[in-house]
Amino acid sequence: MGRYILRRLWHGAIVILGVTIFVFVVTRLVGDPVKVMLPLEATLEQRAAFEKQLGLDRPIWTQFLDFITALARLDFGDSLWQHRPAMTIVFEKLPLTLQLAFLGIGLAFVLSIPLGIIASLRPGGISDRSTIFMSLIGLSVPQFWLGLLLIVVFAVGLRWLPTSGVDTPSHMILPTITMALPALARLVMIVRSSMIDELNQQYVKTCTAKGLPFYRVVGIHALRNASLPVVTLCGWELIRAVAGYSVVVETVFAWPGLGLTAIQAIEREDLILLQAIVFSVAIIVVLINIVMDIAYTLIDPRLKLT
């Protein structure tokens, strides 16, 4: 397993480098931080001096070599917007994004198991049709609209919960629910379909015929065999939460995490901060994929990491 992890880390490093280089090229071709940061009445001499200060007056290949050298030291330079080291800002914001992602996807995972099992016990029954109906609603509702609806009902109307901030545990409730519901809708359907397939297998009928309690057959044997696609989707949902959904949820609830910071960096064309954010997210995605592969072998020992 150690050799496999080292090989995956090496492959992940190549992916991270490729993503970072891609962002470097795109931001140089599309963004113009000089135009954003200087006033409209700035003269050509002021623009030229500011470009020289940022190092943007040099050839693109020279900027790229300096970028790769700094990347090896995890030094992206100072943010053009906040005038602080970009990685310092990332380390400040990243824990809040990870907290929101793990809470939301963890809640979705915990709720999807019993709901999916109940729906699978009687396919076509009331509980099954209700689960499918609610899942379709969860998949159809845009996440930003869901967040705004929760704010209107529970924060503005009932005044039970705050609209934004991270000061108390109550501030986490609405963002966590907004993050969890779309993932819950997908996970419930996967648990349901996987459990229906397993409950129709011959080993389930054999265990039941031998007198093994039905709750053990369902909750231990069938659930364990059905959990591989569930773990796969759960990992994918976690990746989507960190790399995508966090932007929407953090923007709606003014959650000061990495997603909101990325939007602000794009608006201000802060190329340096944006590169640091993409680099950090790419590392997290690679690590989540490695953890998922290891989890497969723990669930099913027959699988070998090669």
N, C-alpha and C positions, 0 to 999 in steps of 0.2 A: 504493500500500500504506500509505503514511503516513497518508492521510486515513481509510482503513479502520480502522487501529489507533486513531486518535484517536476515531473514532465508537464503536468497541467499548469503549474506556476510558470514554467518557461513559456508555454503556449499563451498563457494569459498575459505575460509581459509583452509578447509580440503584439497581441490584440490591443493592449493599453497604449503601446507606442504608436501603433497605426491610427487609433482613434485620436490621440493627441496631435499627431502630425496633420491629420485631416482637419481638425479644428484650427490649427495654426494657419493652414493655407486658406481656409474659408474665411476666417476672421480678417486676414490681411486683404483678401479680395473684396469683401463686402463692407467691412466696417471702416469708419473714418473717425477715430476718437478726437482728432484735432478739431474737426468741425463741430463736434458735440461740446467739447470742453472750453473752447474759446468763444467769446462773444461774436455776434454777427458782424460787428464793425471792426473786427481785428484785421490788421493790415497783412500783406503778404510777408513782410519781414517778421512779424510776430508769429505767423503760421510756420515759417521756415525755422525760426528759433525753437518753437515748441516741438516741431517734428524732430529736430536735432536732439533736444533734451530727452525725448522718448526713444530715440534710436531708430525712428521710422524713416529717416532720410537715407539710410544705408541700403545696399542691395539686399534683395529678399534672401539670397543664399547666405549672406553674412548674418542676417537676423536669425535664420534657421539654425546655423551652427552655434550661435550664442544660446539659442533656445534649447537645443539638445544638451549642451554643456550644463546649463542651469538646471535642466530637468533631472540630470543625474544626481544633483544635490538637493532635489525637491525645492528648488528656489525659482519660483516663477516671477519674482520681483514684486514691486509694490503695486497695489490696486490703483488704477487711474482715477477711480471714483472716491475711494476712502483713504487713499494715501497711507496705507498700511500693507504689510506683507500679505500677499494673496492667500497663502497657505494658512496663515494665522486666522484669517476670516473664515476659511473653510473649516478649520478645526473648531471654531466657535459655533458655527451653524450646523455642522453635520450631525452632532448628537441629537439635536431637536428633530431633524428629519428622520433619523433612524428610530427614535422613540415613537414618532407618529406612525411610521411604516410598520414597525413590529407590533405595536398595539393594535392597529387596524387589521392587519392580516392575521395576527394571532387571534383576535376576536372572531374574525370570519371563519378561521379554521376550527376553533372550538365549537362554534354554533353549527357549522355545516355537518359535523359528524353525526350528532343525534338526529338532526332534521333529515339528513339524507338516508339514514338507516330506517327511520320511521316511514319515509315515503317508499322505500324499497320493499318493505314487508308485504304490502298489498298494492302491487302495480295496478293503476287504473282506479283505485279507491279514492275516497274523499281526501285523505291526507296527501296522497300522491298528486292528485290534480291541483290541490291547493298549493302544494310546494312548487309545482311547475308554473302555476299562474303567478305566484309571488316572485319567482325567479325571473320570469319574463319581464315583470314590472321593474325589478332591480336592474336588469340589463338594459332596459329601454330609457331609464331616467338619466339624463346627463348629470355628471357628478357636480358640476358647478351649480346647477339648478337645485339639486338635492341639498347642497350646503346652504344655499340662500333660503330654501324652504324651512330647513331646521332652525335657522337664525330667526326667521319671521315668526315661527310658531313658538319655540321654546325660549328664545332670548327676548324678542320684542313683545310678543303677545302674552305669554305666561310669565315672563321675567324669572324663569327658573335658573337659567344658565347665562354666563357671559357670552358676548359675541366674539371676542378676540382676546389674545394674550396667552401667557403661559405661567402666570403667577401661582395658580392653585390647581389641584387635581380637577376641579370643576371646569377649568378652561380646556381640558383635554377631551371632554365627553363628546361635544358636537364634532370636532375634527376627526376623532377616532371613528365615530359612527359613519361619517361621510366617507372616510377611507375604507371602512369595512363592508358596507352594503353591496357595492358592485362585485367585490371579490366573493362575498358570501353567496350571491346569486349563482356565480359560476361554480364555486366549490360544491354547493349543494347538489347541483345537477351531475357533477362528476361522481360524487359519493353515491348518489342514487343509482346511476347507471352501472357503476362498478359493483355495487352490492347486489343489484339484480342479477348480473352475470354470475357472481360467485354463489349466490343462494340457489342457483339452478344447477350447480356442479354436483357431480356424483358424491364427492366426499362429504358434502353437507348432509345429503340424504343418509349416507352411511352412519355419520356421527349421530344423527337424530335417531336412527333406527336402533343404535346401540344404547340409547338411553341417556346420552349426554345432554345436559340442560340446554335448552334452545338459546338462552342468553349467552352461554359460553360459545356455542357454535357461531352465533352471529357476531358477538362482541370481540371474540378472540381470533378464531380461525378465519372466518369469512372476511372480517374487517382487515386483518393483517394482509391477506392476499389481495384485497382490493385497494390497499393504501398506496401502491406505487404510483398510479396516475394521480392520486390525490396529492402526494408529496411533490410530484412534478409540477402540477398546477399551482400549488402553494408557493413553491420557489419562484415560479414565473410571476405570480401575483406580487411577491415581495420585490422582485426586480422592477416590475412596472410601477410599484408604489414609490420606490426610491428614485427611479430614473424618469418617471412621468407623472403619475397621479399627484405626487407631493407638490408639484408646481400649481396645480388647480386648487387643491385643498388649502395649501398655505396662503395662496393669494386671496381666497374667499374669506378665510378666518384671520388674516394678517398674522399668520404663524411665522415667527422669525427664523425659519429654517433655511436649508440650502436651496430649495425650490424657489422660494420668494426672492432670495438673493440672486439666483440665476436670472430671473425675470428683470430685476433691477439692473443687473450687469448688462443685459442685452439692450435695455432701454437707453443706458448711458454709453453703450459701445465700449465697455470696459473689457478689452480683449484679454488682459492679463488675468483678471479674476475669473473670466469665463473659461479660460484654459485650465485653471486650477480646479474649477468645479467639475468640468468634464473628466479630467484626469482622476479625481477622487471617486466619482461615480463609476467610472470604468473599473477601478480596482474593486469596488464593492460588488459589482456584477460578477466579476471573475471569481471572487471568493464565495459568493452565494452558489454559483454553479459547482464549485469543488465540494462544498458542504452537501449539496444535493446528491452528488455521486456517492459520497461516503454514506449518506443516509440510506441509499438503495441497498448497500451491502448489509447494513444493520437490520433492515426490514426483511430482506430475502438473502440468506447466506449463500444461496446457490449462485448468486451473481458475483462475478469476479471482476475486479478492476484491472484492466489490461492496458 
